[in-house]
């Protein structure tokens, strides 16, 4: 078990964000690892959060099991598997901070385009090309930087799905995505008895806020739900850019 009190000052807010994200406020969980990484290494943070994510994924998938978009999953999941494989092969050769910065700027331009568009409520419809590109990028960034939500939202948000269908599709996709990452994380040696005990202690907090997130999604009108998700995506994108630039400066 991790005993450092400073660790928990960041770990508790992190698991709250993950709980809300798994409840349906998708994307906000992307802030969890960077937040916890303030007091721990990114790999240690990921090792603590991964068991929590996997259990919450089961809760989320069960909650939204009847509300998901099958076509989106059929397009994006195969592409994400390819992205994960490429990420696993190239992880030691990639400048992860540069990846964060690029994804951050793309996501910001995406949200700004939405806010300035006159056709913001019109669905773009499915696209095999766009779905394959963003699904692959999601798998890749999810593995090498632990931030797969922003690129996935860039395909999912323009579909303008009903909010529970949107949440269900997002949950099922990342449930499968996280399952594929278990073995690589174990091989990195970061998952151990200490991190698992810490995960067990933090899990009840995340579970409570997962149900809070589910309640919020059920109560929100669709338009307000999408406005919140776009704002969260914008804030996460800024965080990615700041983290990438600050890390590159500290390394140099």
C-alpha positions as CSV (number, residue, x, y, z in Angstrom):
1,X,0.0,0.0,0.0
2,X,1.2,3.5,-0.8
3,X,1.4,5.4,2.5
4,X,2.4,8.9,1.3
5,X,-0.4,11.3,2.4
6,X,0.5,13.7,-0.5
7,X,-0.2,10.9,-3.0
8,X,-3.8,10.7,-1.8
9,X,-4.4,14.4,-2.1
10,X,-4.2,13.8,-5.9
11,X,-5.4,10.2,-6.0
12,X,-8.8,10.9,-4.4
13,X,-9.7,13.7,-6.9
14,X,-8.4,11.4,-9.7
15,X,-10.7,8.5,-8.8
16,X,-13.6,10.9,-8.4
17,X,-13.0,12.0,-12.0
18,X,-12.8,8.4,-13.2
19,X,-16.1,7.5,-11.4
20,X,-17.9,10.5,-13.0
21,X,-16.5,9.5,-16.4
22,X,-17.6,5.9,-16.1
23,X,-21.0,7.1,-15.0
24,X,-21.4,8.8,-18.4
25,X,-19.6,12.1,-18.3
26,X,-17.2,10.8,-20.8
27,X,-13.7,12.2,-21.3
28,X,-13.3,13.8,-17.9
29,X,-11.4,10.7,-16.8
30,X,-8.6,11.7,-19.1
31,X,-7.6,14.2,-16.4
32,X,-7.1,11.5,-13.8
33,X,-3.6,10.2,-14.8
34,X,-2.1,13.6,-15.3
35,X,-3.5,14.8,-12.0
36,X,-2.1,11.8,-10.1
37,X,1.2,12.0,-12.0
38,X,1.8,15.2,-10.0
39,X,2.7,13.0,-7.0
40,X,3.6,9.7,-8.8
41,X,5.2,8.5,-11.9
42,X,2.8,8.2,-14.9
43,X,3.3,4.4,-14.9
44,X,2.6,4.1,-11.2
45,X,-0.5,6.3,-11.5
46,X,-1.7,4.1,-14.4
47,X,-1.0,0.9,-12.4
48,X,-3.1,2.2,-9.5
49,X,-5.9,3.3,-11.7
50,X,-6.1,0.4,-14.1
51,X,-7.7,-2.1,-11.7
52,X,-10.3,0.6,-10.8
53,X,-11.0,1.3,-14.4
54,X,-11.5,-2.4,-15.2
55,X,-14.0,-2.9,-12.4
56,X,-15.9,0.3,-13.2
57,X,-15.9,-0.7,-16.9
58,X,-18.0,-3.7,-15.9
59,X,-20.4,-1.5,-13.9
60,X,-20.6,1.0,-16.8
61,X,-21.1,-1.7,-19.5
62,X,-23.8,-3.3,-17.4
63,X,-25.6,0.0,-16.9
64,X,-25.5,1.0,-20.6
65,X,-25.7,-2.6,-22.0
66,X,-28.9,-1.8,-23.9
67,X,-28.0,1.6,-25.2
68,X,-25.0,1.7,-27.6
69,X,-24.4,2.2,-31.3
70,X,-23.3,-1.1,-32.8
71,X,-22.1,0.4,-36.1
72,X,-19.7,2.8,-34.3
73,X,-18.2,-0.1,-32.4
74,X,-17.8,-2.3,-35.5
75,X,-15.9,0.5,-37.3
76,X,-13.7,1.7,-34.4
77,X,-12.8,-1.3,-32.4
78,X,-10.8,-3.2,-35.1
79,X,-9.0,0.1,-35.9
80,X,-8.2,0.6,-32.2
81,X,-6.6,-2.8,-31.9
82,X,-4.3,-2.0,-34.7
83,X,-3.4,1.3,-33.0
84,X,-2.7,-0.5,-29.7
85,X,-0.4,-3.0,-31.5
86,X,1.5,-0.1,-33.2
87,X,1.8,1.7,-29.9
88,X,3.1,-1.3,-28.1
89,X,5.8,-1.8,-30.8
90,X,6.8,1.8,-31.1
91,X,6.3,3.0,-27.4
92,X,10.0,3.2,-26.7
93,X,10.7,5.3,-29.8
94,X,7.9,7.8,-29.5
95,X,8.0,11.3,-28.0
96,X,4.8,11.0,-25.9
97,X,4.8,14.6,-25.0
98,X,4.7,15.6,-28.7
99,X,1.8,13.2,-29.1
100,X,0.0,14.9,-26.2
101,X,0.5,18.4,-27.7
102,X,-0.6,17.4,-31.2
103,X,-3.8,15.7,-29.9
104,X,-4.5,18.6,-27.7
105,X,-4.3,21.2,-30.5
106,X,-6.4,19.0,-32.8
107,X,-9.1,18.5,-30.1
108,X,-9.1,22.3,-29.4
109,X,-9.6,23.1,-33.1
110,X,-12.4,20.5,-33.1
111,X,-14.3,22.0,-30.2
112,X,-13.8,25.6,-31.5
113,X,-15.1,24.5,-34.9
114,X,-18.2,23.0,-33.2
115,X,-18.9,26.2,-31.2
116,X,-18.6,28.4,-34.3
117,X,-20.5,26.2,-36.7
118,X,-24.1,27.0,-37.7
119,X,-24.8,23.3,-38.2
120,X,-23.7,22.2,-34.7
121,X,-26.7,20.1,-34.1
122,X,-26.6,18.2,-37.4
123,X,-25.3,14.6,-37.4
124,X,-22.4,13.9,-39.8
125,X,-23.4,10.2,-40.0
126,X,-21.1,7.2,-39.9
127,X,-17.9,7.1,-42.0
128,X,-15.7,4.1,-42.4
129,X,-12.7,6.3,-43.2
130,X,-13.1,8.7,-40.3
131,X,-14.0,5.9,-37.9
132,X,-10.9,3.9,-38.9
133,X,-8.6,6.9,-38.6
134,X,-9.9,8.1,-35.2
135,X,-10.3,4.5,-33.9
136,X,-6.7,3.8,-34.8
137,X,-5.4,7.0,-33.3
138,X,-7.4,6.3,-30.1
139,X,-5.9,2.9,-29.7
140,X,-2.4,4.3,-30.3
141,X,-2.7,7.3,-27.9
142,X,-4.5,5.3,-25.3
143,X,-1.5,3.0,-25.1
144,X,1.4,5.4,-25.4
145,X,0.0,8.4,-23.4
146,X,-3.1,6.9,-21.6
147,X,-5.3,9.6,-23.2
148,X,-7.5,7.9,-25.7
149,X,-10.8,9.8,-25.0
150,X,-10.1,13.0,-27.0
151,X,-9.5,11.4,-30.3
152,X,-12.4,9.0,-29.9
153,X,-14.7,11.8,-29.1
154,X,-13.7,13.5,-32.3
155,X,-15.5,10.6,-34.2
156,X,-18.3,10.0,-31.7
157,X,-19.5,13.5,-30.9
158,X,-20.4,14.5,-34.5
159,X,-22.8,11.5,-34.6
160,X,-25.1,13.3,-32.2
161,X,-26.3,10.1,-30.6
162,X,-28.8,10.2,-27.7
163,X,-26.8,10.8,-24.5
164,X,-27.3,7.3,-23.1
165,X,-26.4,5.7,-26.5
166,X,-23.4,8.0,-26.7
167,X,-22.3,7.0,-23.1
168,X,-22.9,3.3,-23.7
169,X,-20.9,3.3,-27.0
170,X,-18.0,5.1,-25.3
171,X,-18.1,2.7,-22.3
172,X,-18.1,-0.5,-24.3
173,X,-15.3,0.8,-26.5
174,X,-13.0,1.7,-23.7
175,X,-13.9,-1.5,-21.7
176,X,-12.5,-3.6,-24.6
177,X,-9.6,-1.1,-25.1
178,X,-8.6,-1.4,-21.4
179,X,-8.8,-5.2,-21.5
180,X,-6.3,-5.3,-24.3
181,X,-3.8,-3.2,-22.2
182,X,-3.8,-5.4,-19.1
183,X,-0.9,-7.7,-20.3
184,X,1.4,-4.9,-21.5
185,X,1.0,-3.1,-18.1
186,X,1.7,-6.3,-16.2
187,X,4.8,-6.8,-18.3
188,X,6.0,-3.3,-17.4
189,X,6.2,-4.5,-13.8
190,X,4.3,-1.5,-12.4
191,X,1.3,-3.6,-11.1
192,X,2.3,-5.1,-7.8
193,X,0.9,-5.8,-4.3
194,X,1.3,-2.3,-3.2
195,X,-0.5,-0.7,-6.1
196,X,-3.3,-3.3,-5.9
197,X,-4.0,-2.6,-2.2
198,X,-4.0,1.1,-3.0
199,X,-6.5,0.5,-5.8
200,X,-8.7,-1.5,-3.5
201,X,-8.8,1.4,-0.9
202,X,-9.6,4.0,-3.6
203,X,-12.2,1.9,-5.5
204,X,-15.3,2.6,-3.2
205,X,-14.9,6.4,-3.8
206,X,-14.8,5.9,-7.6
207,X,-17.8,3.6,-7.4
208,X,-19.9,6.1,-5.5
209,X,-19.1,8.8,-8.1
210,X,-19.8,6.4,-11.0
211,X,-23.4,6.2,-9.8
212,X,-23.5,10.0,-9.4
213,X,-22.4,10.3,-13.0
214,X,-25.1,7.8,-14.1
215,X,-27.7,9.9,-12.3
216,X,-26.5,13.1,-13.9
217,X,-26.6,11.7,-17.4
218,X,-30.2,10.4,-16.9
219,X,-31.3,13.9,-15.8
220,X,-29.5,16.0,-18.4
221,X,-31.3,17.1,-21.6
222,X,-29.4,16.0,-24.7
223,X,-28.3,19.5,-25.7
224,X,-26.9,20.4,-22.3
225,X,-25.2,16.9,-22.1
226,X,-23.4,17.6,-25.4
227,X,-22.4,21.2,-24.3
228,X,-20.8,19.7,-21.1
229,X,-18.9,17.0,-23.0
230,X,-17.5,19.6,-25.5
231,X,-16.4,21.8,-22.6
232,X,-14.8,18.9,-20.9
233,X,-13.0,17.9,-24.1
234,X,-11.7,21.5,-24.5
235,X,-10.4,21.6,-20.9
236,X,-8.7,18.1,-21.3
237,X,-7.1,19.3,-24.5
238,X,-5.6,22.3,-22.8
239,X,-4.3,20.1,-20.0
240,X,-2.7,17.8,-22.6
241,X,-0.9,20.7,-24.2
242,X,0.3,22.1,-20.9
243,X,1.5,18.7,-19.8
244,X,3.3,18.0,-23.0
245,X,5.1,21.4,-23.2
246,X,6.0,21.4,-19.5
247,X,7.4,17.9,-19.7
248,X,9.5,18.7,-22.8
249,X,10.9,21.8,-21.0
250,X,11.8,19.9,-17.9
251,X,13.5,17.2,-19.9
252,X,15.6,19.7,-21.9
